[in-house]
Amino acid sequence: MGVIELVDASAATALEHAAELQGHLKTAYDADALRGCSAEMHRLVGDIVSLRNAAELLKREAMR
């Protein structure tokens, strides 16, 4: 698997995870469930930021 395919697959996985979390948020009925979704969303956002940073570094490297 090449770098572009890896980044694409990672982005697709992140989007799937976000959709799952959205479903969980819609059905969350108590504070504990909401806290769990919030914590997972926080981790997901961190993963997405890391993915974006990695893609930017790869783009810069490719331009050299």
Residue pairs with C-beta under 8 A, 6 or more apart in sequence:
1 9
3 58
7 51
7 54
7 55
7 58
10 51
11 51
14 44
14 47
14 48
14 51
17 44
18 41
18 44
21 37
21 40
21 41
21 44
24 33
24 36
24 37
24 40
25 34
25 37
28 34
28 37
